[in-house]
Amino acid sequence: MFVVFQAIAPVFLLILMGYGVRRMGWLEAAFWPSAERLTYYVFFPALLIASTARADLSSGQVGGIAATLFITTLIVAVLALVLKPFLSPTNAAFTSCFQGAIRPNTYIAMVPAFLFWGDEGVAMISIAVLAVVPLVNVLSVTVLVIWGEGHKGARTPGRAVKEVIRNPLIIACAVGFGLNALNLGLPPVIMPLLDILGRAALPVALMAVGAGLDFPDLLTNRVLAGKTVLLKLLILPAIAWGLADAFGLEGQAFQATILYAALPMSASSYVLAREMGGDAPLAAGIITASTLAAILTLTVWIVYAG
């Protein structure tokens, strides 16, 4: 338990540091969106390419990880639709609850994955990204098109598919796995460059997550946030656990799958809710609630998965 806590604690300390820095006003408000973009387009893709390209993926459990998380996400999405009357009183609120139930914050998985399993851990999370991120983007946009209020139709499921194809994280995972599968090494200068850029990804990303925490929105929407957190942090990982067993996942592959399944809501959900007529304050509240609750739940899931 203590070993797991040692790996999880730095994640949430960085998140709290980001919140503290924002509250103290040491940096201009415009810094955080810029930091998020830099992480999303440069630092994080560099980390994914470098780690995935040199990881040992010979265990034969890659397909099981992808299938477990893909099917789990679909099951929870259907469950959220069935529970729509219970989850939220309005259509706009439901779209944020739906996103909160299925969209994971991948950044939070990377620190424990790397500390526990090194490059192989990051590579297993990359498998999860390839399986889950395209699916949750298309599902979220579809739900917002149907139930979002007042959006101008700028996004459609078709456009969501195009955006997924251009997603820098998806591209980075594909490049890394391609290099790995073909046993192609990167030039001596490129790999150290990617390593240096990748080291910046996690602290910047996690502090940006903290800067986005919104406690007033959490307090205002605590009931709906609580229902969504229950679905995301308890029910979804439990379903993933059962499917991972069914697919025969073992050891690090099983643990990494449960780690990814137990992640809190992605901060990008707030932007999508704001753009497409979802309940953006509720999305901010769910992000805050799930991030704080994950301090406990993520630790417990990893301990039992080990």
NORDA-V972171 format. One line per field, one symbol per residue. ss: DSSP state (H for helix, E for strand, C for the rest). phi: phi as a letter, one per 40 degrees, with the letter a starting at -180 (. if undefined). burial: # if it has 16 or more other C-alpha atoms within 10 Angstrom, else .. Layout:
# NORDA-V972171
ss->???
phi->???
burial->???
This chain:
# NORDA-V972171
ss->CHHHHHHHHHHHHHHHHHHHHHHHCCCCCHHHHHHHHHHHHHHHHHHHHHHHHHCCCCCCCHHHHHHHHHHHHHHHHHHHHHCHHHHCCCHHHHHHHHHHHHCECHHHHHHHHHHHHHHHHHHHHHHHHHHHHHHHHHHHHHHHHHHCCCCCCCCCHHHHHHHHHCCHHHHHHHHHHHHHHCCCCCCHHHHHHHHHHHHHHHHHHHHHHHHCCCHHHHHHCHHHHHHHHHHHHHHHHHHHHHHHHHCCCCHHHHHHHHHHHCCCECCHHHHHHHHCCCCHHHHHHHHHHHHHHHHHHHHHHHHHHC
phi->.cccccccdddcccccccccccccgcbcdccccccccccccbccdccccccccbccbccgbdcccccdcccdcccccccccccdcccacbcccccccccccbccccdcccccccccbgccccccccdcdccbdcccccccccccccbcbgccgcbbdcccccccccccccccccccccccccfbccddccccccccccccccccccccdccccbcdccccbccccccccdcccbccccccdccccccgcbfcccccccdccccccccccccccccbgcccdcdcccdcccccccdcccccccdccc
burial->...##.##..##.######..#.........#..##.###.##############.#...##.###########.##..#...#..##..########################.#..###########################.###.#...###..##..#..###########.##..........#..##.##.################.##..##.######.###########.##..#.##.###################.########################.###.##..#.
